[in-house]
Amino acid sequence: MRILLAEDNRDLSEWVSRLLRQSNYVVDCVHRGDEADVALQSQDYALLILDLGLPDIDGIEVLRRLRARGDHTPVLVLTANDAVSSRVRGLDSGADDYLVKPFEVEELEARIRAQLRRGRGRFEQVVAYGALAFDSQSRSFSLHEAPLAFTPREHAVLETLILNAGRPVPKERLVENVFGFDDDAGPSAVEVYVHRVRKKLEGSDVGIITLRGLGYMLRRADVA
C-alpha cells in the first residue's frame, strides 16, 4: 500500500511517516501543495493524507484538482481547525474522512485502514490463499497459521501479490508499491525482494512464479 502524505509541519510529517513505515506502508512525503499536485498526477496512491494548511497551493485546492481529474483516491484530511465549517468545506470538496490535530495514533491507524478498505471496494479482514494468510487489521502474514516475518519491502511485495492472487502483477507495479519516489530503484531492484519472499514461502503450497513479459504471480501448487 503506497500512501502520499502532504503535511507542511516537518516534525509531524516525519513522525507520521515513521509510524506508517513501521506498519509496512510505503510512504511518499511532500510539504507543499504544488508538490502534492504533481505527485498525484505522476503516481497512483492507495491513500492521500492531506493537511489543509499547505503552502503554495492549499489542501482544498489540491483536493479540488484531484477530484476534477476524476481521481477517486481516498483522502484523509488532517487539520488543526476543528470548526464545523472547515470540516464541511473539506468534505464538500471531496474528502472521504477528517481528523483534527492533535490526534491519537490508534485513531489515525484505524481511519487509514477504513479508507484503504473502502478504496479496495470490499472488506476482507483476512485474505487467505492456500496456507498463506494476510490479516489487513494487524497487517501481518502467517503461513500454516504460524507468523511470518518480512522486511517492509518484502512485505510490500507479498501484500501486492496476495491482493492480486492468481493474476499477473507487472514488475513496474511492484516497483511502484515497494519503493518510494526518493528511492533510486528500477525494475531489477525488485527482483531481490521477490527472491527473498520466494525463499520464505518454500515448502508451502504457495509460491511466486515469473511470467515472462507479464511480471509475477502468486500461485498455489494445486492450481495448474
N, CA and C atoms as a LAMMPS dump frame, in Angstrom:
ITEM: TIMESTEP
0
ITEM: NUMBER OF ATOMS
672
ITEM: BOX BOUNDS ff ff ff
-5.0000000000000000e+02 5.0000000000000000e+02
-5.0000000000000000e+02 5.0000000000000000e+02
-5.0000000000000000e+02 5.0000000000000000e+02
ITEM: ATOMS id mol type element x y z
1 1 1 N 0.843 -1.19 0
2 1 2 C 0 0 0
3 1 3 C 0.882 1.245 0
4 2 1 N 0.757 2.069 -1.03
5 2 2 C 1.563 3.282 -1.134
6 2 3 C 0.703 4.491 -0.778
7 3 1 N 1.195 5.299 0.146
8 3 2 C 0.453 6.44 0.676
9 3 3 C 1.218 7.721 0.393
10 4 1 N 0.491 8.774 0.033
11 4 2 C 1.094 10.107 -0.095
12 4 3 C 0.689 10.918 1.124
13 5 1 N 1.684 11.431 1.839
14 5 2 C 1.454 12.297 2.994
15 5 3 C 1.84 13.716 2.6
16 6 1 N 0.872 14.623 2.606
17 6 2 C 1.111 16.03 2.284
18 6 3 C 0.906 16.843 3.555
19 7 1 N 2.004 17.213 4.195
20 7 2 C 1.964 17.872 5.503
21 7 3 C 3.138 18.842 5.594
22 8 1 N 2.854 20.12 5.909
23 8 2 C 3.927 21.112 5.917
24 8 3 C 4.686 21.164 7.236
25 9 1 N 4.141 20.613 8.305
26 9 2 C 4.861 20.537 9.574
27 9 3 C 5.845 19.368 9.486
28 10 1 N 7.116 19.69 9.361
29 10 2 C 8.104 18.647 9.087
30 10 3 C 8.273 17.675 10.253
31 11 1 N 8.142 18.156 11.486
32 11 2 C 8.254 17.254 12.629
33 11 3 C 7.094 16.258 12.633
34 12 1 N 5.872 16.769 12.414
35 12 2 C 4.706 15.887 12.365
36 12 3 C 4.798 14.948 11.172
37 13 1 N 5.244 15.478 10.048
38 13 2 C 5.394 14.683 8.839
39 13 3 C 6.367 13.525 9.057
40 14 1 N 7.482 13.807 9.699
41 14 2 C 8.485 12.762 9.957
42 14 3 C 7.927 11.709 10.9
43 15 1 N 7.189 12.165 11.92
44 15 2 C 6.63 11.224 12.894
45 15 3 C 5.58 10.311 12.252
46 16 1 N 4.662 10.897 11.467
47 16 2 C 3.623 10.098 10.822
48 16 3 C 4.238 9.142 9.798
49 17 1 N 5.224 9.62 9.033
50 17 2 C 5.888 8.767 8.04
51 17 3 C 6.542 7.57 8.704
52 18 1 N 7.229 7.828 9.811
53 18 2 C 7.899 6.734 10.524
54 18 3 C 6.881 5.729 11.05
55 19 1 N 5.779 6.233 11.586
56 19 2 C 4.718 5.371 12.093
57 19 3 C 4.163 4.476 10.985
58 20 1 N 3.892 5.061 9.828
59 20 2 C 3.317 4.3 8.726
60 20 3 C 4.298 3.274 8.173
61 21 1 N 5.554 3.642 8.089
62 21 2 C 6.553 2.703 7.578
63 21 3 C 6.751 1.535 8.534
64 22 1 N 6.604 1.781 9.823
65 22 2 C 6.688 0.696 10.798
66 22 3 C 5.528 -0.275 10.628
67 23 1 N 4.429 0.21 10.056
68 23 2 C 3.266 -0.637 9.774
69 23 3 C 3.298 -1.183 8.353
70 24 1 N 4.472 -1.083 7.716
71 24 2 C 4.723 -1.681 6.399
72 24 3 C 3.991 -1.003 5.247
73 25 1 N 3.707 0.299 5.4
74 25 2 C 3.224 1.078 4.263
75 25 3 C 4.421 1.716 3.57
76 26 1 N 4.31 1.92 2.267
77 26 2 C 5.285 2.711 1.524
78 26 3 C 4.774 4.145 1.522
79 27 1 N 5.613 5.083 1.955
80 27 2 C 5.164 6.457 2.145
81 27 3 C 6.006 7.435 1.328
82 28 1 N 5.336 8.269 0.538
83 28 2 C 5.958 9.433 -0.094
84 28 3 C 5.491 10.653 0.681
85 29 1 N 6.404 11.568 0.963
86 29 2 C 6.072 12.726 1.776
87 29 3 C 6.412 14.016 1.04
88 30 1 N 5.465 14.95 1.009
89 30 2 C 5.684 16.268 0.419
90 30 3 C 5.222 17.319 1.428
91 31 1 N 5.715 18.562 1.238
92 31 2 C 5.452 19.608 2.224
93 31 3 C 4.745 20.824 1.637
94 32 1 N 4.459 20.803 0.309
95 32 2 C 3.773 21.925 -0.327
96 32 3 C 2.653 21.405 -1.223
97 33 1 N 1.678 22.263 -1.432
98 33 2 C 0.548 21.87 -2.245
99 33 3 C 0.902 21.566 -3.686
100 34 1 N 1.817 22.357 -4.268
101 34 2 C 2.195 22.093 -5.655
102 34 3 C 2.906 20.754 -5.787
103 35 1 N 3.712 20.385 -4.769
104 35 2 C 4.382 19.084 -4.789
105 35 3 C 3.358 17.951 -4.709
106 36 1 N 2.337 18.136 -3.881
107 36 2 C 1.288 17.122 -3.77
108 36 3 C 0.544 16.961 -5.09
109 37 1 N 0.235 18.071 -5.742
110 37 2 C -0.489 18.045 -7.005
111 37 3 C 0.296 17.302 -8.08
112 38 1 N 1.594 17.572 -8.14
113 38 2 C 2.449 16.893 -9.133
114 38 3 C 2.548 15.409 -8.826
115 39 1 N 2.749 15.059 -7.554
116 39 2 C 2.884 13.65 -7.173
117 39 3 C 1.618 12.87 -7.511
118 40 1 N 0.471 13.455 -7.273
119 40 2 C -0.8 12.775 -7.537
120 40 3 C -1.053 12.566 -9.021
121 41 1 N -0.45 13.405 -9.854
122 41 2 C -0.606 13.239 -11.304
123 41 3 C 0.4 12.26 -11.897
124 42 1 N 1.46 11.966 -11.145
125 42 2 C 2.508 11.106 -11.693
126 42 3 C 2.549 9.719 -11.068
127 43 1 N 1.752 9.479 -10.016
128 43 2 C 1.823 8.212 -9.293
129 43 3 C 0.447 7.834 -8.769
130 44 1 N 0.148 6.542 -8.768
131 44 2 C -1.102 6.055 -8.179
132 44 3 C -0.883 5.776 -6.699
133 45 1 N -1.796 6.24 -5.867
134 45 2 C -1.696 6.032 -4.427
135 45 3 C -2.948 5.336 -3.906
136 46 1 N -2.764 4.534 -2.873
137 46 2 C -3.899 3.892 -2.223
138 46 3 C -4.627 4.872 -1.323
139 47 1 N -3.917 5.928 -0.867
140 47 2 C -4.498 6.887 0.054
141 47 3 C -3.694 8.178 0.03
142 48 1 N -4.386 9.312 0.146
143 48 2 C -3.758 10.621 0.344
144 48 3 C -4.118 11.11 1.737
145 49 1 N -3.097 11.404 2.544
146 49 2 C -3.293 12.057 3.835
147 49 3 C -2.923 13.516 3.632
148 50 1 N -3.894 14.399 3.779
149 50 2 C -3.755 15.775 3.297
150 50 3 C -3.97 16.806 4.401
151 51 1 N -2.949 17.629 4.62
152 51 2 C -3.082 18.787 5.505
153 51 3 C -3.706 19.923 4.702
154 52 1 N -4.696 20.593 5.266
155 52 2 C -5.357 21.671 4.538
156 52 3 C -4.504 22.935 4.469
157 53 1 N -3.626 23.145 5.457
158 53 2 C -2.85 24.382 5.515
159 53 3 C -1.522 24.308 4.801
160 54 1 N -1.502 23.751 3.608
161 54 2 C -0.257 23.636 2.847
162 54 3 C 0.106 24.977 2.209
163 55 1 N 1.407 25.279 2.117
164 55 2 C 1.817 26.496 1.409
165 55 3 C 1.758 26.31 -0.106
166 56 1 N 1.803 27.428 -0.817
167 56 2 C 1.808 27.489 -2.278
168 56 3 C 0.414 27.218 -2.839
169 57 1 N -0.068 25.974 -2.693
170 57 2 C -1.453 25.646 -3.024
171 57 3 C -2.035 24.999 -1.772
172 58 1 N -3.155 25.503 -1.271
173 58 2 C -3.673 24.92 -0.027
174 58 3 C -4.322 23.562 -0.296
175 59 1 N -4.593 22.851 0.796
176 59 2 C -5.105 21.498 0.682
177 59 3 C -6.44 21.414 -0.033
178 60 1 N -7.311 22.392 0.167
179 60 2 C -8.61 22.386 -0.51
180 60 3 C -8.427 22.433 -2.022
181 61 1 N -7.488 23.259 -2.501
182 61 2 C -7.252 23.346 -3.943
183 61 3 C -6.646 22.055 -4.479
184 62 1 N -5.734 21.441 -3.709
185 62 2 C -5.18 20.133 -4.107
186 62 3 C -6.312 19.122 -4.257
187 63 1 N -7.223 19.124 -3.292
188 63 2 C -8.349 18.197 -3.301
189 63 3 C -9.283 18.467 -4.478
190 64 1 N -9.576 19.724 -4.736
191 64 2 C -10.455 20.061 -5.861
192 64 3 C -9.849 19.637 -7.194
193 65 1 N -8.556 19.871 -7.36
194 65 2 C -7.897 19.472 -8.605
195 65 3 C -7.914 17.952 -8.769
196 66 1 N -7.692 17.239 -7.664
197 66 2 C -7.701 15.776 -7.7
198 66 3 C -9.047 15.259 -8.183
199 67 1 N -10.115 15.763 -7.593
200 67 2 C -11.457 15.29 -7.965
201 67 3 C -11.859 15.776 -9.357
202 68 1 N -11.39 16.949 -9.754
203 68 2 C -11.697 17.453 -11.096
204 68 3 C -11.096 16.569 -12.182
205 69 1 N -9.99 15.891 -11.852
206 69 2 C -9.37 14.959 -12.811
207 69 3 C -10.073 13.611 -12.823
208 70 1 N -11.098 13.457 -12.005
209 70 2 C -11.798 12.181 -11.937
210 70 3 C -11.063 11.144 -11.125
211 71 1 N -10.125 11.589 -10.29
212 71 2 C -9.328 10.689 -9.463
213 71 3 C -10.082 10.416 -8.165
214 72 1 N -10.346 9.136 -7.884
215 72 2 C -11.139 8.755 -6.718
216 72 3 C -10.281 8.233 -5.565
217 73 1 N -8.993 8.555 -5.558
218 73 2 C -8.121 8.148 -4.461
219 73 3 C -8.729 8.582 -3.122
220 74 1 N -8.84 7.664 -2.145
221 74 2 C -9.36 8.066 -0.832
222 74 3 C -8.501 9.16 -0.211
223 75 1 N -9.143 10.136 0.426
224 75 2 C -8.433 11.265 1.02
225 75 3 C -8.827 11.407 2.484
226 76 1 N -7.82 11.345 3.348
227 76 2 C -7.998 11.598 4.777
228 76 3 C -7.382 12.958 5.08
229 77 1 N -8.213 13.903 5.495
230 77 2 C -7.759 15.262 5.76
231 77 3 C -7.29 15.393 7.2
232 78 1 N -6.128 16.031 7.386
233 78 2 C -5.614 16.387 8.702
234 78 3 C -5.638 17.907 8.809
235 79 1 N -6.153 18.422 9.919
236 79 2 C -6.169 19.866 10.087
237 79 3 C -6.203 20.231 11.556
238 80 1 N -5.668 21.408 11.861
239 80 2 C -5.719 21.923 13.23
240 80 3 C -7.013 22.684 13.483
241 81 1 N -7.788 22.927 12.433
242 81 2 C -9.034 23.696 12.543
243 81 3 C -10.19 22.739 12.794
244 82 1 N -10.75 22.775 14.014
245 82 2 C -11.831 21.844 14.332
246 82 3 C -13.216 22.454 14.16
247 83 1 N -13.288 23.615 13.498
248 83 2 C -14.59 24.24 13.273
249 83 3 C -15.423 23.385 12.33
250 84 1 N -16.716 23.307 12.59
251 84 2 C -17.618 22.528 11.758
252 84 3 C -17.572 23.017 10.308
253 85 1 N -17.497 24.333 10.116
254 85 2 C -17.485 24.888 8.758
255 85 3 C -16.276 24.407 7.978
256 86 1 N -15.127 24.253 8.653
257 86 2 C -13.923 23.769 7.984
258 86 3 C -14.081 22.313 7.574
259 87 1 N -14.681 21.508 8.471
260 87 2 C -14.883 20.095 8.139
261 87 3 C -15.852 19.953 6.97
262 88 1 N -16.914 20.734 6.998
263 88 2 C -17.9 20.683 5.912
264 88 3 C -17.255 21.074 4.585
265 89 1 N -16.426 22.121 4.618
266 89 2 C -15.754 22.579 3.393
267 89 3 C -14.86 21.485 2.821
268 90 1 N -14.11 20.815 3.684
269 90 2 C -13.238 19.743 3.214
270 90 3 C -14.024 18.579 2.644
271 91 1 N -15.072 18.157 3.333
272 91 2 C -15.885 17.04 2.854
273 91 3 C -16.606 17.39 1.56
274 92 1 N -17.106 18.619 1.461
275 92 2 C -17.778 19.046 0.236
276 92 3 C -16.817 19.145 -0.94
277 93 1 N -15.538 19.329 -0.659
278 93 2 C -14.535 19.428 -1.733
279 93 3 C -14.057 18.063 -2.193
280 94 1 N -14.499 17.002 -1.508
281 94 2 C -14.17 15.652 -1.963
282 94 3 C -13.406 14.801 -0.992
283 95 1 N -13.199 15.27 0.253
284 95 2 C -12.505 14.447 1.246
285 95 3 C -13.395 13.28 1.662
286 96 1 N -12.757 12.17 2.046
287 96 2 C -13.506 10.993 2.494
288 96 3 C -13.604 10.918 4.011
289 97 1 N -12.642 11.508 4.687
290 97 2 C -12.651 11.484 6.146
291 97 3 C -11.842 12.67 6.661
292 98 1 N -11.966 12.926 7.957
293 98 2 C -11.429 14.147 8.541
294 98 3 C -10.882 13.815 9.917
295 99 1 N -9.67 14.268 10.231
296 99 2 C -9.074 14.038 11.538
297 99 3 C -8.438 15.333 12.02
298 100 1 N -8.83 15.761 13.209
299 100 2 C -8.358 17.03 13.756
300 100 3 C -7.107 16.809 14.602
301 101 1 N -6.109 17.661 14.394
302 101 2 C -4.897 17.623 15.208
303 101 3 C -5.159 18.312 16.551
304 102 1 N -4.553 17.841 17.627
305 102 2 C -3.743 16.621 17.726
306 102 3 C -4.64 15.382 17.743
307 103 1 N -4.111 14.261 17.344
308 103 2 C -4.908 13.043 17.265
309 103 3 C -4.146 11.89 17.907
310 104 1 N -4.877 10.859 18.265
311 104 2 C -4.278 9.655 18.826
312 104 3 C -3.818 8.736 17.698
313 105 1 N -2.693 8.084 17.924
314 105 2 C -2.131 7.175 16.919
315 105 3 C -3.135 6.107 16.523
316 106 1 N -3.807 5.532 17.516
317 106 2 C -4.74 4.443 17.243
318 106 3 C -5.877 4.893 16.326
319 107 1 N -6.34 6.132 16.519
320 107 2 C -7.423 6.63 15.674
321 107 3 C -6.933 6.868 14.246
322 108 1 N -5.735 7.43 14.104
323 108 2 C -5.171 7.63 12.768
324 108 3 C -5.059 6.303 12.039
325 109 1 N -4.503 5.293 12.693
326 109 2 C -4.321 3.991 12.053
327 109 3 C -5.663 3.366 11.671
328 110 1 N -6.661 3.5 12.556
329 110 2 C -7.982 2.925 12.266
330 110 3 C -8.627 3.617 11.076
331 111 1 N -8.495 4.938 10.991
332 111 2 C -9.095 5.678 9.88
333 111 3 C -8.381 5.347 8.563
334 112 1 N -7.072 5.161 8.628
335 112 2 C -6.324 4.752 7.432
336 112 3 C -6.805 3.391 6.951
337 113 1 N -6.933 2.439 7.869
338 113 2 C -7.398 1.108 7.48
339 113 3 C -8.795 1.175 6.865
340 114 1 N -9.663 1.997 7.437
341 114 2 C -11.031 2.116 6.917
342 114 3 C -11.033 2.656 5.497
343 115 1 N -10.208 3.665 5.231
344 115 2 C -10.157 4.246 3.886
345 115 3 C -9.534 3.287 2.878
346 116 1 N -8.538 2.522 3.295
347 116 2 C -7.921 1.556 2.388
348 116 3 C -8.904 0.435 2.048
349 117 1 N -9.692 0.018 3.032
350 117 2 C -10.719 -0.998 2.751
351 117 3 C -11.738 -0.449 1.766
352 118 1 N -12.155 0.781 1.979
353 118 2 C -13.144 1.411 1.095
354 118 3 C -12.574 1.547 -0.311
355 119 1 N -11.295 1.887 -0.398
356 119 2 C -10.658 2.044 -1.7
357 119 3 C -10.58 0.748 -2.478
358 120 1 N -10.487 -0.388 -1.75
359 120 2 C -10.453 -1.69 -2.418
360 120 3 C -11.842 -2.145 -2.841
361 121 1 N -12.868 -1.467 -2.309
362 121 2 C -14.233 -1.791 -2.705
363 121 3 C -14.818 -2.989 -1.993
364 122 1 N -14.112 -3.552 -1.037
365 122 2 C -14.644 -4.685 -0.278
366 122 3 C -13.88 -4.762 1.039
367 123 1 N -14.424 -5.502 1.986
368 123 2 C -13.744 -5.66 3.258
369 123 3 C -13.51 -7.137 3.537
370 124 1 N -12.273 -7.531 3.514
371 124 2 C -11.873 -8.861 3.927
372 124 3 C -10.751 -8.66 4.94
373 125 1 N -11.063 -8.893 6.22
374 125 2 C -10.006 -8.692 7.218
375 125 3 C -8.862 -9.66 6.999
376 126 1 N -9.204 -10.908 6.698
377 126 2 C -8.168 -11.906 6.449
378 126 3 C -8.294 -12.383 5.004
379 127 1 N -7.23 -12.191 4.248
380 127 2 C -7.166 -12.675 2.871
381 127 3 C -6.322 -13.943 2.879
382 128 1 N -6.932 -15.06 2.528
383 128 2 C -6.227 -16.345 2.562
384 128 3 C -6.025 -16.878 1.156
385 129 1 N -4.863 -17.464 0.961
386 129 2 C -4.555 -18.098 -0.327
387 129 3 C -3.702 -19.317 -0.011
388 130 1 N -4.34 -20.498 -0.113
389 130 2 C -3.653 -21.698 0.336
390 130 3 C -3.348 -21.59 1.827
391 131 1 N -2.126 -21.947 2.209
392 131 2 C -1.718 -21.887 3.618
393 131 3 C -1.286 -20.494 4.044
394 132 1 N -1.246 -19.562 3.087
395 132 2 C -0.807 -18.198 3.362
396 132 3 C -2.011 -17.321 3.687
397 133 1 N -1.873 -16.504 4.727
398 133 2 C -2.966 -15.592 5.099
399 133 3 C -2.398 -14.225 5.431
400 134 1 N -3.161 -13.191 5.04
401 134 2 C -2.791 -11.811 5.345
402 134 3 C -3.923 -11.175 6.127
403 135 1 N -3.61 -10.686 7.341
404 135 2 C -4.584 -10.007 8.185
405 135 3 C -4.444 -8.515 7.953
406 136 1 N -5.446 -7.906 7.325
407 136 2 C -5.358 -6.488 6.992
408 136 3 C -5.495 -5.596 8.217
409 137 1 N -6.027 -6.132 9.305
410 137 2 C -6.167 -5.345 10.526
411 137 3 C -4.813 -5.178 11.22
412 138 1 N -4.107 -6.287 11.415
413 138 2 C -2.793 -6.232 12.057
414 138 3 C -1.667 -6.056 11.054
415 139 1 N -2.013 -6.138 9.762
416 139 2 C -1.04 -6.033 8.668
417 139 3 C 0.077 -7.058 8.845
418 140 1 N -0.331 -8.296 9.121
419 140 2 C 0.633 -9.366 9.353
420 140 3 C 0.308 -10.578 8.488
421 141 1 N 1.345 -11.344 8.179
422 141 2 C 1.201 -12.577 7.406
423 141 3 C 1.404 -13.783 8.308
424 142 1 N 0.754 -14.875 7.934
425 142 2 C 1.003 -16.154 8.592
426 142 3 C 1.032 -17.245 7.527
427 143 1 N 1.773 -18.302 7.811
428 143 2 C 1.894 -19.44 6.9
429 143 3 C 1.657 -20.688 7.73
430 144 1 N 0.65 -21.477 7.351
431 144 2 C 0.231 -22.614 8.177
432 144 3 C -0.061 -22.148 9.598
433 145 1 N -0.67 -20.949 9.706
434 145 2 C -1.089 -20.334 10.967
435 145 3 C 0.076 -19.913 11.864
436 146 1 N 1.294 -19.985 11.348
437 146 2 C 2.463 -19.518 12.104
438 146 3 C 2.865 -18.144 11.57
439 147 1 N 3.218 -17.192 12.452
440 147 2 C 3.608 -15.849 11.994
441 147 3 C 4.776 -15.907 11.018
442 148 1 N 4.717 -15.039 10.03
443 148 2 C 5.743 -14.979 9.001
444 148 3 C 6.324 -13.568 8.991
445 149 1 N 7.626 -13.457 9.208
446 149 2 C 8.266 -12.143 9.342
447 149 3 C 8.861 -11.693 8.018
448 150 1 N 8.631 -10.41 7.697
449 150 2 C 9.176 -9.822 6.478
450 150 3 C 9.745 -8.441 6.782
451 151 1 N 10.707 -8.022 5.971
452 151 2 C 11.131 -6.629 6
453 151 3 C 10.025 -5.803 5.334
454 152 1 N 10.003 -4.478 5.52
455 152 2 C 8.941 -3.68 4.895
456 152 3 C 8.83 -3.872 3.382
457 153 1 N 9.945 -3.968 2.678
458 153 2 C 9.866 -4.129 1.22
459 153 3 C 9.424 -5.531 0.828
460 154 1 N 9.851 -6.54 1.559
461 154 2 C 9.352 -7.892 1.31
462 154 3 C 7.845 -7.933 1.561
463 155 1 N 7.433 -7.284 2.631
464 155 2 C 6.01 -7.222 2.972
465 155 3 C 5.218 -6.572 1.841
466 156 1 N 5.736 -5.473 1.28
467 156 2 C 5.041 -4.776 0.192
468 156 3 C 4.91 -5.663 -1.041
469 157 1 N 5.951 -6.45 -1.331
470 157 2 C 5.899 -7.378 -2.469
471 157 3 C 4.779 -8.392 -2.268
472 158 1 N 4.77 -9.037 -1.098
473 158 2 C 3.802 -10.11 -0.889
474 158 3 C 2.386 -9.576 -0.72
475 159 1 N 2.239 -8.407 -0.117
476 159 2 C 0.904 -7.826 0.013
477 159 3 C 0.31 -7.543 -1.366
478 160 1 N 1.115 -6.976 -2.248
479 160 2 C 0.636 -6.705 -3.603
480 160 3 C 0.233 -7.993 -4.31
481 161 1 N 1.044 -9.043 -4.127
482 161 2 C 0.766 -10.3 -4.818
483 161 3 C -0.455 -11.023 -4.241
484 162 1 N -0.609 -11.014 -2.919
485 162 2 C -1.752 -11.755 -2.351
486 162 3 C -3.063 -11.028 -2.633
487 163 1 N -3.037 -9.703 -2.731
488 163 2 C -4.256 -8.971 -3.071
489 163 3 C -4.611 -9.13 -4.546
490 164 1 N -3.681 -9.69 -5.308
491 164 2 C -3.925 -9.986 -6.725
492 164 3 C -3.66 -11.461 -7.012
493 165 1 N -3.876 -12.313 -6.026
494 165 2 C -3.553 -13.734 -6.139
495 165 3 C -4.2 -14.362 -7.363
496 166 1 N -3.379 -15.107 -8.107
497 166 2 C -3.871 -15.768 -9.31
498 166 3 C -3.87 -14.902 -10.541
499 167 1 N -3.451 -13.618 -10.386
500 167 2 C -3.373 -12.709 -11.528
501 167 3 C -1.956 -12.166 -11.65
502 168 1 N -1.468 -11.976 -12.873
503 168 2 C -0.118 -11.43 -13.048
504 168 3 C -0.03 -9.993 -12.548
505 169 1 N 1.08 -9.677 -11.901
506 169 2 C 1.354 -8.309 -11.456
507 169 3 C 2.603 -7.828 -12.181
508 170 1 N 2.498 -6.808 -13.026
509 170 2 C 3.671 -6.323 -13.752
510 170 3 C 4.778 -5.893 -12.791
511 171 1 N 6.014 -6.105 -13.227
512 171 2 C 7.156 -5.736 -12.394
513 171 3 C 7.135 -4.247 -12.067
514 172 1 N 6.708 -3.435 -13.018
515 172 2 C 6.669 -1.984 -12.804
516 172 3 C 5.702 -1.622 -11.676
517 173 1 N 4.597 -2.373 -11.566
518 173 2 C 3.643 -2.096 -10.477
519 173 3 C 4.251 -2.46 -9.13
520 174 1 N 5 -3.553 -9.089
521 174 2 C 5.67 -3.905 -7.841
522 174 3 C 6.666 -2.825 -7.439
523 175 1 N 7.394 -2.301 -8.41
524 175 2 C 8.341 -1.224 -8.11
525 175 3 C 7.611 -0.048 -7.479
526 176 1 N 6.467 0.318 -8.05
527 176 2 C 5.687 1.448 -7.53
528 176 3 C 5.222 1.204 -6.105
529 177 1 N 4.861 -0.059 -5.794
530 177 2 C 4.325 -0.374 -4.475
531 177 3 C 5.4 -0.619 -3.421
532 178 1 N 6.619 -0.892 -3.866
533 178 2 C 7.695 -1.254 -2.935
534 178 3 C 8.599 -0.078 -2.609
535 179 1 N 8.818 0.796 -3.589
536 179 2 C 9.785 1.874 -3.408
537 179 3 C 9.105 3.237 -3.433
538 180 1 N 9.538 4.127 -2.543
539 180 2 C 9.073 5.498 -2.561
540 180 3 C 9.772 6.284 -3.648
541 181 1 N 9.279 7.525 -3.932
542 181 2 C 9.893 8.261 -5.038
543 181 3 C 11.257 8.833 -4.69
544 182 1 N 11.667 8.733 -3.424
545 182 2 C 13.019 9.141 -3.059
546 182 3 C 14.022 7.999 -3.193
547 183 1 N 13.532 6.798 -3.469
548 183 2 C 14.413 5.635 -3.624
549 183 3 C 14.905 5.544 -5.058
550 184 1 N 16.177 5.266 -5.195
551 184 2 C 16.767 5.08 -6.521
552 184 3 C 16.66 3.597 -6.866
553 185 1 N 15.547 3.226 -7.502
554 185 2 C 15.286 1.815 -7.775
555 185 3 C 14.612 1.656 -9.121
556 186 1 N 14.994 0.609 -9.832
557 186 2 C 14.384 0.283 -11.107
558 186 3 C 13.793 -1.107 -11.045
559 187 1 N 13.261 -1.597 -12.173
560 187 2 C 12.626 -2.919 -12.199
561 187 3 C 13.514 -4.049 -11.694
562 188 1 N 14.823 -3.971 -11.943
563 188 2 C 15.703 -5.058 -11.5
564 188 3 C 15.839 -5.104 -9.98
565 189 1 N 15.635 -3.965 -9.309
566 189 2 C 15.806 -3.92 -7.857
567 189 3 C 14.771 -4.773 -7.142
568 190 1 N 13.564 -4.858 -7.697
569 190 2 C 12.502 -5.6 -7.025
570 190 3 C 12.768 -7.104 -7.06
571 191 1 N 13.607 -7.556 -8.001
572 191 2 C 13.896 -8.987 -8.11
573 191 3 C 14.519 -9.535 -6.836
574 192 1 N 15.316 -8.714 -6.175
575 192 2 C 15.958 -9.131 -4.923
576 192 3 C 14.909 -9.477 -3.881
577 193 1 N 13.88 -8.631 -3.774
578 193 2 C 12.86 -8.834 -2.753
579 193 3 C 11.91 -9.969 -3.125
580 194 1 N 11.63 -10.137 -4.397
581 194 2 C 10.833 -11.279 -4.847
582 194 3 C 11.549 -12.573 -4.492
583 195 1 N 12.857 -12.611 -4.719
584 195 2 C 13.655 -13.802 -4.414
585 195 3 C 13.588 -14.115 -2.916
586 196 1 N 13.713 -13.095 -2.08
587 196 2 C 13.681 -13.308 -0.627
588 196 3 C 12.331 -13.832 -0.161
589 197 1 N 11.259 -13.287 -0.737
590 197 2 C 9.923 -13.766 -0.368
591 197 3 C 9.735 -15.203 -0.818
592 198 1 N 10.2 -15.524 -2.012
593 198 2 C 10.113 -16.898 -2.514
594 198 3 C 10.746 -17.877 -1.519
595 199 1 N 11.923 -17.521 -1.01
596 199 2 C 12.637 -18.39 -0.081
597 199 3 C 11.812 -18.639 1.177
598 200 1 N 11.116 -17.599 1.643
599 200 2 C 10.337 -17.726 2.88
600 200 3 C 9.05 -18.521 2.673
601 201 1 N 8.628 -18.682 1.43
602 201 2 C 7.434 -19.463 1.134
603 201 3 C 7.753 -20.905 0.75
604 202 1 N 9.025 -21.23 0.653
605 202 2 C 9.432 -22.576 0.25
606 202 3 C 8.868 -23.629 1.201
607 203 1 N 8.453 -24.752 0.625
608 203 2 C 7.902 -25.833 1.43
609 203 3 C 6.413 -25.711 1.685
610 204 1 N 5.811 -24.619 1.22
611 204 2 C 4.369 -24.446 1.387
612 204 3 C 3.662 -24.717 0.07
613 205 1 N 2.34 -24.572 0.083
614 205 2 C 1.572 -24.799 -1.145
615 205 3 C 1.395 -23.528 -1.963
616 206 1 N 2.133 -22.482 -1.608
617 206 2 C 2.031 -21.199 -2.311
618 206 3 C 3.42 -20.758 -2.757
619 207 1 N 3.517 -20.273 -3.974
620 207 2 C 4.796 -19.792 -4.47
621 207 3 C 4.617 -18.635 -5.438
622 208 1 N 5.717 -17.99 -5.753
623 208 2 C 5.708 -16.886 -6.717
624 208 3 C 6.31 -17.388 -8.021
625 209 1 N 5.551 -17.259 -9.094
626 209 2 C 6.071 -17.658 -10.4
627 209 3 C 6.337 -16.411 -11.238
628 210 1 N 7.288 -16.555 -12.144
629 210 2 C 7.619 -15.483 -13.07
630 210 3 C 6.952 -15.768 -14.409
631 211 1 N 6.221 -14.791 -14.923
632 211 2 C 5.573 -14.918 -16.228
633 211 3 C 6.289 -13.971 -17.18
634 212 1 N 7.049 -14.529 -18.072
635 212 2 C 7.88 -13.723 -18.963
636 212 3 C 7.037 -12.692 -19.722
637 213 1 N 7.428 -11.452 -19.605
638 213 2 C 6.73 -10.369 -20.286
639 213 3 C 5.503 -9.866 -19.55
640 214 1 N 5.076 -10.566 -18.485
641 214 2 C 3.878 -10.18 -17.747
642 214 3 C 4.169 -9.754 -16.314
643 215 1 N 5.206 -10.345 -15.699
644 215 2 C 5.547 -9.996 -14.324
645 215 3 C 5.552 -11.202 -13.424
646 216 1 N 4.984 -11.059 -12.239
647 216 2 C 4.987 -12.124 -11.233
648 216 3 C 3.561 -12.444 -10.822
649 217 1 N 3.386 -13.681 -10.307
650 217 2 C 2.06 -14.079 -9.865
651 217 3 C 2.181 -15.014 -8.674
652 218 1 N 1.311 -14.818 -7.686
653 218 2 C 1.213 -15.747 -6.559
654 218 3 C 0.308 -16.881 -6.984
655 219 1 N 0.801 -18.145 -6.87
656 219 2 C 0.011 -19.268 -7.33
657 219 3 C 0.128 -20.446 -6.364
658 220 1 N -0.986 -21.117 -6.152
659 220 2 C -0.987 -22.311 -5.312
660 220 3 C -0.467 -23.502 -6.096
661 221 1 N 0.138 -24.422 -5.393
662 221 2 C 0.716 -25.607 -6.048
663 221 3 C -0.357 -26.491 -6.66
664 222 1 N -1.578 -26.428 -6.135
665 222 2 C -2.642 -27.283 -6.653
666 222 3 C -3.404 -26.661 -7.807
667 223 1 N -2.933 -25.489 -8.277
668 223 2 C -3.57 -24.831 -9.421
669 223 3 C -2.677 -24.989 -10.631
670 224 1 N -3.211 -25.537 -11.686
671 224 2 C -2.406 -25.781 -12.891
672 224 3 C -2.091 -24.477 -13.59
